Amino acid sequence: MDTKYVWKNIVLYWRLYSRTSTRNALAAMASFGAPTEERLLVLPFHITWSSRVKNDARFHDLEVVGIELVGNEFRVPSEEEVRRLKPKESSG
């Protein structure tokens, strides 16, 4: 005998955006175009999925039931978020 289960998982999409302010263009050029403004986009998705689970814990007939965007946020990131999300500079 097997039973069908349904799960809901949250998946967060994070993206860091940087741009040089036009009003500070001369200062930015003096610092080699370093970004002067950063924003973080956060998109939370609810993923609902199902599967039949057999008595021996094997999953069968996996199915994505739905994907729902449940909000969005575009804000100034914290220093910790910037450290985590900025690409590491290569040393070679």
C-alpha positions in Angstrom: 0.0 0.0 0.0 1.2 3.5 -0.7 0.0 7.0 0.3 0.0 10.3 -1.5 1.6 13.2 0.3 1.7 16.9 -0.5 4.5 19.3 0.6 5.0 23.1 0.4 8.5 24.4 0.2 9.7 28.0 0.2 12.4 28.9 -2.3 14.0 32.4 -2.0 15.6 34.1 -5.1 18.1 36.7 -4.1 19.9 39.1 -6.5 22.2 42.0 -5.7 22.0 45.0 -8.1 24.6 47.8 -8.2 24.7 51.0 -10.2 26.7 54.1 -10.4 24.7 57.2 -9.4 24.5 59.7 -12.3 24.7 62.6 -9.9 28.0 61.2 -8.5 29.3 60.3 -12.0 32.6 62.3 -11.6 33.3 60.8 -8.2 32.5 57.3 -9.5 34.8 57.8 -12.5 37.5 58.9 -10.1 37.1 55.6 -8.2 37.1 53.6 -11.5 33.3 53.3 -11.8 32.8 51.8 -8.4 29.1 51.3 -7.6 27.6 53.9 -5.3 24.2 52.3 -4.9 23.2 48.7 -4.2 19.8 47.1 -3.9 18.7 43.6 -3.1 15.8 41.9 -4.8 14.2 39.1 -2.8 11.5 36.9 -4.4 9.9 34.2 -2.2 8.2 31.4 -4.1 6.0 28.7 -2.6 6.5 25.4 -4.4 3.8 22.8 -3.8 4.6 19.3 -4.9 3.3 15.8 -4.3 4.4 12.2 -4.4 3.2 8.7 -3.7 5.3 7.1 -0.9 5.5 3.4 -0.7 5.8 1.4 2.5 9.6 1.1 1.9 9.9 4.9 1.7 10.4 5.1 -2.1 8.9 8.1 -3.8 6.9 7.6 -7.0 4.9 9.9 -9.3 6.5 13.1 -8.2 4.6 16.1 -9.4 4.9 19.9 -9.1 1.4 21.0 -8.1 2.0 24.7 -8.1 4.5 27.6 -8.0 3.4 30.8 -6.5 5.3 34.1 -6.1 4.1 35.3 -2.6 5.7 38.8 -2.5 8.7 40.8 -3.6 11.1 43.1 -1.9 13.6 45.5 -3.4 15.6 47.2 -0.7 19.0 48.3 0.6 21.0 45.2 1.6 22.7 44.8 5.0 26.5 44.6 5.0 26.3 40.8 5.7 24.0 40.3 2.7 26.4 42.2 0.5 29.4 40.0 1.7 27.4 36.8 1.1 26.1 37.8 -2.3 29.0 39.6 -4.0 31.1 37.5 -6.2 34.5 36.7 -4.8 37.4 38.5 -6.6 39.9 36.1 -8.1 43.5 36.5 -7.1 45.2 35.5 -10.3 
